[in-house]
């Protein structure tokens, strides 16, 4: 009788543990699904979604494909690329690049120190909330430069992050369904213009 009661108690304990673990898994799954839905709200994977995210002509999109520099030099291009990086959960790279561009526009030395400190703590230092991918040497050079910051304090780090985006994320952006959809719009426009200049039969 005692053995039965002991077995019954053990069974109930195992059952409760199983139910608890199952509930934890459901909660984690729910959080992951919510995160996916949040980032998928303005996902750029579908053709046409890029034009909804930003106002851009097919001709502008063609220029974006000429070079990474041209993409970032246009506000619509920068916005589109930022949204694309958010779908890949790597927006810290472009946010760091934008912060560096703003930092270099500082009008006085008094502005540089607090801005440099914020950028370093946000993007550069180890385990920063939006830590960018830098080699040890670049990180150390930047750490020293931030101690007495000039406008070029983040030059090495910005150049490194720019190269990473150009070689990796930019290529994926150009191959995305949304960007290719814009190019198809340009192709259709060219065909229409070509027909307008054809001689009447």
Secondary structure as UniProt FT lines:
FT   HELIX           2..40
FT   TURN            41..42
FT   TURN            47..48
FT   HELIX           49..53
FT   HELIX           58..64
FT   TURN            65..66
FT   HELIX           68..73
FT   HELIX           75..87
FT   TURN            88..89
FT   HELIX           92..104
FT   HELIX           109..119
FT   HELIX           120..124
FT   TURN            126..127
FT   TURN            129..130
FT   HELIX           136..147
FT   TURN            151..154
FT   HELIX           155..164
FT   HELIX           165..169
FT   HELIX           170..174
FT   HELIX           177..196
//
